[in-house]
């Protein structure tokens, strides 16, 4: 840990997690440095044992901004061992509020931190705050997508999170008090942002700003983006089952969340069928059938899927 900043009046800590992101890390850090605020903030950069030039780039920026940037460099890659870096970085944060920005994302609103802090200070019951944002597909020439096209929400509740993760991690700000209280749970998880949002929503509403403050970058070397549809869905199921088992407390919400898990299994079964993994598709579809599902129409769709997969399985054996 290279802790240089001695300022005791830090209001916001910005966590930047990075691994082999020499192409992006400078833009991520500089987008945070450009923030215009009326309070003190710090940047905690966690480098998960990069083996490219990422750590050198971070070091050069620390030399320029020693009063703002601190770094942690892991001796071995934690993510590959199922350990999420964010809880480690949180332990070094001194601010009352903690914001996230991965090393391949960036902020595009110089007043992002100021706006979010003001919202959380006014609304004491909010456990966290998110904003609108861009999704940038790096390998496509099209313009970035806007995450929320049309919503008038002032905040999100737990009920809004029962059908998958609706937010971009680079837009989130949390109260440190909530994260500290939930540290042991967060530490026990091998997955990231979605469980944090569920935890936050169980501790208060999640405030929402319609401003587009950050850009989430999709590229082939990203944590999720390098995976195919089947691997991505399989991982989503692992995350969802862990959320249901470890995080969601209320039985009513556990039941609602089972519908989401059921749909994931149904979709996985369809993908397996398309890729000719018939037996795996049949197993996933049957698992889906025995979950609570959103409608009879959807259940009928899964029944037809099971019939098709069973026929394909018999043909394959023949």
C-alpha positions in Angstrom: 0.0 0.0 0.0 1.4 3.4 -1.0 -0.5 5.9 1.2 0.7 9.4 0.6 -2.4 11.6 1.2 -2.5 12.7 4.9 -5.6 14.9 4.6 -8.0 14.0 7.4 -10.9 15.9 5.9 -11.7 13.5 3.1 -15.4 13.4 2.3 -15.4 11.1 -0.7 -13.1 8.2 -1.6 -13.1 7.1 -5.2 -12.1 3.4 -5.7 -10.6 2.5 -9.1 -10.0 -1.2 -9.6 -7.7 -2.2 -12.4 -5.9 -5.2 -14.0 -3.8 -5.0 -17.2 -5.6 -1.9 -18.4 -2.6 0.1 -19.6 -4.8 1.3 -22.5 -7.5 2.8 -20.3 -6.2 3.5 -16.8 -4.9 7.0 -17.4 -8.2 8.2 -18.8 -10.1 6.7 -15.9 -7.9 8.4 -13.3 -7.8 11.7 -15.1 -11.6 11.8 -15.4 -11.8 11.6 -11.6 -9.1 14.2 -11.2 -11.1 16.6 -13.3 -14.0 16.6 -10.7 -15.0 20.1 -9.6 -16.1 19.9 -5.9 -16.3 22.0 -2.8 -14.9 19.3 -0.6 -11.8 17.1 -0.4 -11.7 13.7 -2.0 -9.1 10.9 -2.5 -8.5 8.3 -5.2 -7.7 4.8 -4.1 -6.3 2.7 -7.1 -6.2 -1.0 -6.5 -4.0 -2.8 -9.1 -4.8 -6.5 -9.0 -1.2 -7.5 -9.9 -1.1 -6.2 -13.5 1.8 -7.5 -15.7 1.7 -4.8 -18.3 2.4 -1.0 -17.9 -0.6 -0.3 -15.8 1.3 0.0 -12.5 3.9 2.3 -14.0 1.2 4.6 -15.4 -0.4 4.7 -11.9 3.0 5.5 -10.4 3.6 8.4 -12.8 0.2 9.9 -11.9 0.8 9.5 -8.1 4.0 11.6 -8.6 2.0 14.4 -10.1 -0.9 14.2 -7.7 0.5 12.8 -4.4 -2.0 14.5 -2.2 -5.0 12.9 -4.0 -4.0 9.5 -5.4 -2.9 6.4 -3.3 -2.3 2.9 -4.7 -2.5 -0.6 -3.6 -0.8 -3.3 -5.6 -1.7 -6.9 -5.0 1.2 -9.4 -4.9 -1.0 -12.0 -6.7 -4.1 -11.7 -8.8 -7.1 -11.9 -6.3 -9.8 -12.0 -8.9 -8.6 -15.2 -10.4 -8.9 -16.8 -6.9 -12.5 -15.7 -6.6 -11.7 -12.7 -4.3 -13.2 -9.4 -5.3 -10.9 -6.4 -5.0 -13.5 -3.8 -4.0 -13.9 -4.9 -0.3 -10.1 -4.8 0.0 -10.0 -1.3 -1.4 -12.9 -0.2 0.8 -10.8 -0.8 3.9 -8.4 2.0 2.9 -11.1 4.5 2.2 -11.5 7.4 4.6 -14.4 9.3 3.1 -18.0 9.2 4.3 -19.0 8.3 0.7 -17.4 5.8 -1.6 -17.7 6.0 -5.4 -16.6 3.3 -7.9 -15.0 3.5 -11.3 -13.3 0.5 -13.0 -10.0 1.1 -14.7 -11.5 0.7 -18.2 -14.4 3.1 -17.6 -14.4 6.9 -17.2 -16.5 9.8 -16.0 -17.7 12.5 -18.4 -19.4 14.9 -16.0 -17.0 17.1 -14.0 -19.7 17.7 -11.3 -20.6 14.0 -10.8 -19.2 13.7 -7.3 -20.7 17.1 -6.2 -24.1 16.2 -7.5 -24.2 12.8 -5.8 -22.9 14.0 -2.5 -25.5 16.8 -2.4 -28.3 14.2 -3.2 -27.1 11.9 -0.4 -26.7 14.7 2.1 -30.2 16.0 1.5 -31.8 12.5 1.5 -30.4 10.9 4.7 -32.4 7.7 4.1 -30.7 6.9 0.8 -28.0 4.2 1.2 -26.5 4.9 -2.3 -26.9 6.9 -5.4 -26.6 6.0 -9.1 -26.9 8.1 -12.3 -27.7 7.6 -16.0 -24.7 6.7 -18.1 -23.4 5.8 -21.5 -22.5 2.2 -22.7 -19.7 2.4 -25.2 -19.1 -0.6 -27.5 -15.4 -0.2 -28.3 -15.4 -2.4 -31.4 -18.4 -0.8 -33.0 -18.5 2.5 -34.8 -21.9 3.5 -33.5 -22.5 6.2 -30.9 -22.7 5.1 -27.2 -26.0 3.8 -25.9 -27.8 5.7 -23.1 -28.6 3.3 -20.2 -32.0 4.7 -19.2 -33.9 6.0 -22.2 -37.0 7.1 -20.4 -37.4 7.1 -16.6 -38.8 9.7 -14.2 -37.7 7.8 -11.1 -36.2 9.8 -8.2 -35.0 6.6 -6.5 -34.9 2.8 -6.9 -36.2 0.3 -4.4 -35.4 -3.4 -3.8 -38.4 -4.3 -5.9 -36.8 -2.6 -8.9 -33.8 -4.9 -8.6 -35.6 -8.2 -8.8 -35.1 -8.7 -12.6 -31.4 -8.2 -13.0 -28.8 -5.5 -12.5 -30.2 -2.2 -14.0 -27.1 0.0 -13.2 -23.6 0.8 -14.4 -21.0 0.3 -11.7 -19.1 3.5 -12.7 -22.1 5.6 -11.8 -22.5 4.3 -8.2 -21.8 6.1 -4.9 -22.4 4.5 -1.5 -22.5 5.6 2.1 -19.4 4.2 3.8 -21.5 3.5 6.9 -23.6 1.0 5.0 -20.6 -0.7 3.3 -18.8 -1.0 6.7 -21.8 -2.5 8.3 -22.1 -5.1 5.4 -18.4 -5.7 5.1 -18.4 -9.4 6.2 -21.2 -10.2 3.7 -19.5 -8.3 0.9 -16.2 -10.0 1.6 -17.8 -13.5 1.5 -19.1 -12.9 -2.0 -17.1 -13.8 -5.1 -19.2 -11.4 -7.3 -19.4 -7.7 -7.6 -21.8 -4.8 -8.1 -25.2 -6.4 -8.3 -25.1 -7.9 -4.8 -24.0 -4.5 -3.6 -27.1 -2.8 -5.0 -29.3 -5.5 -3.4 -27.6 -4.9 -0.1 -27.9 -1.1 -0.5 -31.6 -1.4 -1.4 -32.2 -3.4 1.8 -30.7 -0.5 3.8 -32.6 2.3 2.1 -33.6 3.5 -1.3 -31.0 4.1 -4.0 -31.2 7.7 -5.2 -31.2 8.4 -9.0 -29.9 11.3 -11.0 -30.9 11.5 -14.7 -27.6 13.2 -15.6 -25.3 11.1 -17.8 -22.1 11.2 -15.7 -20.0 8.2 -16.7 -19.3 5.8 -19.6 -19.1 2.1 -19.2 -16.8 0.6 -21.8 -17.5 -2.8 -23.4 -14.4 -4.5 -25.0 -13.2 -8.1 -25.5 -10.6 -8.0 -22.7 -13.2 -6.9 -20.0 -14.2 -8.9 -17.0 -17.5 -9.9 -18.5 -17.2 -8.9 -22.1 -14.7 -11.6 -23.2 -17.2 -14.3 -22.3 -19.6 -15.9 -24.8 -23.4 -15.9 -24.1 -23.4 -19.3 -22.4 -20.5 -18.5 -20.0 -22.0 -15.1 -19.2 -25.4 -16.6 -18.4 -23.9 -19.4 -16.4 -22.0 -16.8 -14.3 -25.2 -14.7 -13.9 -26.9 -17.8 -12.5 -24.1 -18.3 -10.0 -24.4 -14.6 -8.9 -28.2 -14.7 -8.7 -28.2 -17.9 -6.6 -25.5 -16.4 -4.2 -27.6 -13.2 -3.9 -30.7 -15.2 -3.0 -28.9 -17.4 -0.5 -26.7 -14.8 1.2 -28.3 -11.4 0.8 -32.0 -11.3 0.3 -33.7 -11.6 3.7 -37.4 -11.1 3.0 -39.2 -14.3 1.9 -41.4 -12.4 -0.5 -38.4 -11.0 -2.3 -36.6 -14.4 -2.3 -39.7 -15.8 -4.2 -39.7 -12.9 -6.6 -36.0 -13.3 -7.3 -36.5 -17.0 -8.0 -38.5 -15.9 -11.1 -35.4 -14.1 -12.3 -33.3 -17.2 -11.7 -35.8 -19.3 -13.5 -35.7 -17.0 -16.6 -31.9 -17.2 -16.6 -32.1 -21.0 -16.7 -34.7 -20.9 -19.5 -32.5 -18.6 -21.5 -29.4 -20.8 -20.9 -31.4 -23.9 -22.0 -32.2 -22.0 -25.3 -28.6 -21.1 -25.9 -27.4 -24.6 -25.2 -29.9 -25.9 -27.7 -28.7 -23.4 -30.4 -25.1 -24.5 -29.8 -26.1 -28.2 -29.9 -25.3 -28.9 -26.2 -28.6 -30.7 -26.0 -28.3 -32.5 -22.7 -27.1 -29.4 -20.9 -29.9 -27.5 -22.5 -32.5 -30.0 -21.3 -31.1 -29.9 -17.8 -31.2 -26.1 -17.7 -34.8 -26.0 -19.1 -36.1 -28.6 -16.6 -34.5 -26.6 -13.8 -36.2 -23.5 -15.2 -39.6 -25.3 -15.2 -39.4 -26.0 -11.5 -38.7 -22.4 -10.6 -41.5 -19.9 -10.1 -42.0 -18.1 -13.4 -43.5 -14.8 -14.4 -46.5 -16.2 -16.3 -48.3 -19.3 -17.7 -47.3 -18.1 -21.2 -43.6 -18.2 -20.2 -44.1 -21.7 -18.6 -45.7 -22.9 -21.8 -42.7 -21.6 -23.8 -40.4 -23.6 -21.5 -42.5 -26.8 -21.9 -42.2 -26.5 -25.7 -38.4 -25.9 -25.2 -38.2 -29.1 -23.1 -40.1 -31.1 -25.7 -37.8 -29.9 -28.5 -34.7 -30.6 -26.5 -36.0 -34.1 -25.5 -36.6 -34.9 -29.2 -33.1 -33.6 -30.1 -31.6 -35.6 -27.3 -33.3 -38.9 -28.5 -32.2 -38.1 -32.0 -28.6 -37.5 -30.8 -28.6 -40.8 -28.9 -29.9 -42.6 -32.0 
